[in-house]
Amino acid sequence: MNTFTLPDISTLPALRHSDCNQILDTLFEPSKHLHSLTESLLLQQKCISYEALIDLVRARLISLASSKAPDDRTVLLDILGSHPRLGEKASEERPLSEFSKAEQANLSMAGQHGTAQHLSLLNREYEEKFPGLRYVTFVNGRGRDMIMEEMRRRIERGDIELEIMETIQVSLWICSQNHHARFFCGESS
């Protein structure tokens, strides 16, 4: 995997916006709204670690989720919808974070009983049920069959507000648990 090494967190305020965006795209999924949101967070607060940055993003996403303002919902869904579909390949129009590239490769290798076509249909069904969202889970070596069962349960549950909160938690849990910051720059927590 071609990795990008994160700079020391204390250097973020002095970096160009494009460099900060590259860092965000390494930690999270590429999203212009996330770039804007995080830029304002970094101007307001100093982060002492990448984990602290992840926690700030988590708090802001939860705040957006509880807001009734349509613009906040648009920003939130853009950020949450930037996560790739399971089984999706990277493209110029839709780049993947370094971690998503690895997770997608793991999902392909753990393909067992599930077909790519079935996964594609479930992705479509999920996105029709929860407009603006992508199904997010921690693959962690699980096969497609297990992932698709979990996906089916969440579709049948049908609660978009719960799904938004779960998507926030799972997305940032993945980032935190896999210690993107440590994985890319050797930072320890």
Stockholm file with secondary structure:
# STOCKHOLM 1.0

chainA/1-189         MNTFTLPDISTLPALRHSDCNQILDTLFEPSKHLHSLTESLLLQQKCISYEALIDLVRARLISLASSKAPDDRTVLLDILGSHPRLGEKASEERPLSEFSKAEQANLSMAGQHGTAQHLSLLNREYEEKFPGLRYVTFVNGRGRDMIMEEMRRRIERGDIELEIMETIQVSLWICSQNHHARFFCGESS
#=GR chainA/1-189 SS CCCCCCCCGGGGGGSCHHHHHHHHHHHSCCCHHHHHHHHHHHHHCCCSSHHHHHHHHHHHHHHHHHCCCHHHHHHHHHHHTTSCCTTCCCCSSSCCCHHHHHHHHHHHHTCTTCCHHHHHHHHHHHHHHSTTCCCCCCCTTCCHHHHHHHHHHHHHHCCHHHHHHHHHHHHHHHHHHTTHHHHHHCCCC
#=GC SS_cons         CCCCCCCCGGGGGGSCHHHHHHHHHHHSCCCHHHHHHHHHHHHHCCCSSHHHHHHHHHHHHHHHHHCCCHHHHHHHHHHHTTSCCTTCCCCSSSCCCHHHHHHHHHHHHTCTTCCHHHHHHHHHHHHHHSTTCCCCCCCTTCCHHHHHHHHHHHHHHCCHHHHHHHHHHHHHHHHHHTTHHHHHHCCCC
//
